[in-house]
Every structure is written in structure tokens, then in C-alpha cells.
Amino acid sequence: MAITTSLGGEAAFPNTSWVKPAEAIGEALILNPAIATQGPLIEGDAPSLRIPIITADPTATIVAEAQQITESQAALSEVVVQTRKLALLTSISNEAIGSGNGSDMLGQGITRAMVNAADEVFLNNPGDNGEPTGIVNIAGQTTTANADLDKNGLSPILDMIAQLTDLGANVTSLLMRYSTWARLQGLVATDGRPVITPDVAQTAAPVLFGVPVILNAHVPANTIVVSDNSNIVASASEVGVATSTDALFSKDMSMLRATSRIGFGLVQPNRNGIITLKPKA
């Protein structure tokens, strides 16, 4: 994310640059199309957002030639998601801002910090005081507890995909942390061969049972989140990056602030799966 010291176009925010979410925090989980369906851009400081959804598709049927086609309506509803502001404040010398490398490095650091904050909230936020509840903590999901990989191999994952599909989900992602993926790669069959073949393990975009595997350090240990992207809705605001030389004027330094607003929710919790693995012996 580029650091700009002055935008000059908006009287209310004369030293703020506004960057679209896809450009500023494009690596955040809430913007990953395999995980969530994108709602409208969050504008202003609205504490909640109403996102329209389709809970049931219209029905197509066989119709004889020259016969009246029966009208079928989609079931429309909406999800109310709570939004909260993410913010970061840091300082940098004016010499560093003036140098291309220093400014670029700081911009990359701000991007990483905002992405990490968004991912942590999306997955693990407790949901206290009206804040959004992280996906892992939402009640009513389909769960498998204490899944024994050493005994059952990958069966708990396949069983969860089957369960969710029977409930109407179209599973689009398996979300886990790197250490969990390493455990799966370490599984061996009775003949000593790896359960996950090397070509799958070594690819940059692994797929398991036809479902993309997404790796993220913020997923709780020994946990796999099995999701349908149409069942998770998410929105984000533009990211505002502002600079000020006033507070640290005597030190020849500038303060930089980054802010954004995010919100997300589950449409039908039972169509989202949480697998908790038995800890490795």
C-alpha cells in the first residue's frame, strides 16, 4: 500500500489517501472469493450493514412445448452484519518518508498489519459488546470434535464435506493453519505411502477432495473450517491512510494512521463446518 503525504482533494480529510479494499487489504480472508461473498462497500461509520441474500433459488422444471411456464420465485432475505473499525497508528522519520525504499517498506508493513487484524477478527473475535463474532465462535455450526487423524486419516474431512453438502452447502474452501496442513501431509497409509500425494502437497494452491485448501496463521490450532462462500457474506470500507507532521514536529517525524471498517456474517450456520482435531500424540 503506497504512502501518500497529501491527497489535496477532500476538504474534510486533506492529508488522507483512500484506497480500495482490494488494493489495500486484498489478501485478507474476507476478500477471498473462495471464502466469502462480497457485499456492498461500507461507507462512513455505520455500526451495522444489511446485505441482501438469496436463501433459496428459483425452481426450473420440464415444461411441454406451448404450455404455460409456472412462475417460480427466489426466496429473498437479508443478513445484518455488525461492522467495526480497524485502526493503526505509527511514526516514521521524514527522511524515511522522503526515500522511496523507506516509504514502500512502511506501506507494506501497514498492509500486513491491517490484513492480520482483519483475519484475526474474522476468525476469532469473541463478539462481545456488539462486535462481529468470529467465524470459529458462531453458534449453530456443524461440528466434529476430537477427530482422530492417526486412526481415521482424512475421513473426518470427507465426512464433513458430505454432511454440509447434504444440508445444501456447496463447499468451496478448507481453511486451516500451516501446522495443521503439515499434520495432514504427514499422514501415511498402511503401506507406508503418504495419504496426500507429493504433487498435491507441493503445489502453491493445494486442493483436497476437489476443495481448495487455504492456509492462514490465524486459524486456531488443530482446527479446520469447512465453508461455502455463498454462506458467508462480508464487506469492507476503503482504507484511509493519513499523515500528520504536527504531533512530532520537534523530532522531524510524521505520524501515520490507517483505518478501515469490516463486517461479516454467516447466512445459515449449520452449512458451515468446524473440525477440531485430536491433538498429536
N, C-alpha and C positions, 0 to 999 in steps of 0.2 A: 504494500500500500504506500503510495507516494506521500511525502510530507510537503505540504504547501503552506507557506507562511502567510499568504493573504489571498483571499478569493476576490474581494473587492466588488462583488455583485449584489450582495444582500445586506441591507442596512442593519437588520437585526443581528446578523452574525458576520461581521466584517472580516474576521480572521478565521473563518471556518470553511473547510472544504467538505463537500458532501459526496460520498462515494457509494455507488450502488452496492447492495449486499453481495451480489455475485462476484464483484470485483474486489471487495474489501475482505469478506469472510467466506469466500466461495468454497473453502474446504470444510466448513462447519457441517455437522451431520444434518442439521435442519434444512440445509440447502442441497443435500444429496438426493437426487431423484429416485434412487433405489430405496430410500428410507421414508421419505415424506412427500406428500403432495403440497405444492406451494400455493398458499393463499395470497390475498392481496398485500401489497406493500403497506407496512404500518406507517401511518403518518401522524406526526405530533406525539403527544404523550398519553394517548388513550389507554386506560388501565385494562380494557378488555376489547376483544375483537370478535365479531360474528362472521363466521366463514360458512357460506352455503355449501352443502354437500348433497349427494345423491345416495340414499341408503338402499335403494332397490332400483335396478334398471327396468326400463320398459320391456315388455314381452313381445318377442317375434314368434309367429306361428305360421303353419302352412295354410294358404288360402287358395281356394279353387279359382280358376280364371273367371272373370266377370262377376265375382262375388264381392260383397261389401267387406272391407277390411275393418276389423274391430279395433277401436282405439285403445291404446294401452298407455298409461301414464307412468312416468318415473316417480318414485317416492322421494320428495324433496324434504330436506330438513336443514338444520344449521348446527354448527358446533361453536360454543362460546369459549374462547381461549383467553386466559389471563396473560397479560404482557408485562414484562419488567425491563428496566433499563440496565444495560451493562455499561460500565464506565472504567476508564483507566486514566491515571494522571502521572506524568513523569517529567523529568527535567533533562536538558541537554545543553551543552555549551553552544554559543552562537557560531563558534568556529566549526563545530561538527555539523551544524545545520547548513552552513555555507559550503561544506565539502560534499561532493556527490556521494562518496562512499559512506560517510557517517550518517547522512540523512537516509540513504537507502537501507542501511543496516537497522536503524531505529524503526523505519517504516515496517520492515519485515518482522521485527520484534513485536511491534504493536499488533500486527496482523495475527501472529501466533498467539499472543496473549488473549485477544478478543475471541479467536476461534476456540482456544482452550476453555475460556469462560463459558461460551455458548454450548460447547459439548458437555461440560460438567453440569450445567443447568438442565439441559435437555435430557440427560440420562439419570442424574442422581439427586436433583433438587428435592428437598423434603416436602415442599408445597405448603409451608407454614405462612400464616399472615396473608393469605390471598395470593401467594406467589404460585407460578406454574409448578405442577408436580412432575418430577422427572419420570420418564417412561418406565424405568425399572420399579418405581414406587407406586404406580397407579393400581388401584384395587380392581379385582374382577377379571384379571387376565388368566389365560390358560397356562398352567404351570406344571413343571416336572421337577420334583425335588430329589436331591441326593442321587442323581443319575450316575451309575457306575460304568465309566468308560472301560475300565480294565476287564469287566465281566461281559459287558454288552456291546462294546465297540461303539460304532456310530448309530446304533439303533435308536437311542433316545432322540437324536436329532431327526431321523427319518420319521419316527413315530409322531413327533411334534408337528412336522410339516403335514403329515397325513391328517392329524387331528384338526389343525387350523383349516385345511382345505375342506374338510367335511363340514366345518362351520361357515363356509362361504368365503374364506380368505384366499387370496392369490399371493402366496409367499414370494417376496421379492428380495429379501436380504437376511443374512445370518450375521449378526453383529456381535463381536467378541474382542477381547484384548489379545495382544500378541502372545502372551504366555499361555492362554487357552488354546490358541491356534497351534502353538508348539506342542501342547499335550496331544492334540488330535493327530498331528503329524508323527508323533512318537508311537502311536498305536501300531501293533503288529498282529498279523493273523496267526493262526495256529501253525502254519507252515513257515513262519518267520518273515514273510513278506510284509512290507508296510501296507496298512489299510488304505492310506491316502497315497496314491502313486506319486513318484517324484515330479512328473510333469505338472501335476496339479499343485503340489507343494511349492514349486519354484516359480510359478507364474506370478506376474505382477498383479493380476486380477483373478485370484483363485475362485473357483466355483465348486460347490459341494451339492450333490443331488440336483444339479441344474440351477442352484440358487447362488447368487454372488455372495462371497464372504467379504465382509467389511471389517477392517481391523482398526481399533481405536483404544487408546490407552485409558480412557475414562470409563470404559465398561467395567463393572465390578469383577473382581477375581472369580474364577470358576463359574462364570455366568455367560449364557448365550441368549441374545434377544432375537427372536424369530418374528419378522414383521412383514406386513403387506403395506406397500407405500400408499395405497389408496385409503388405508385405515388410519394413517397419521397425517394430520394437517399442520402446517407450520407457516409462520410469516416472520419477516424481519423488516426493520426500517433501514433507511440509508445510514451509513456510518459517518458521523460527523467528527472530523479531525480539526481541532482548533489549536492555535498557538498564541502565546502571550509573552511579551518581554518585560511586563511591568513588575511582577512579583519578585523576580530575581535580577532586576535591572543592575543593582550594585555588583553583582557577580558576573555580569556579562553572559547571562544564561537565559534560556527560554523555558517556559512550561508548555508541555503538550498534553492535550486531553483528547481522548477518543470516547465516543458514546454511541450506543446503538440500542435498539429495543427489539426483543424477540418474544414470540408466543407460539404455543403448540398445544396439541391435544389429540387424544385417541377417540375415534368415532365409535367403535364397538370394541371395548377392552377384551372381550373373550376371543376376538380374532387376532390378538397379539399374544405371542408365547414367550415365557421366561423359563429357561432350563438352568437349574442350579446343579452343578457337577459335584459329585463326591470328591472331597479333597484328595490329592495324590498321596498315596501312602509313603 
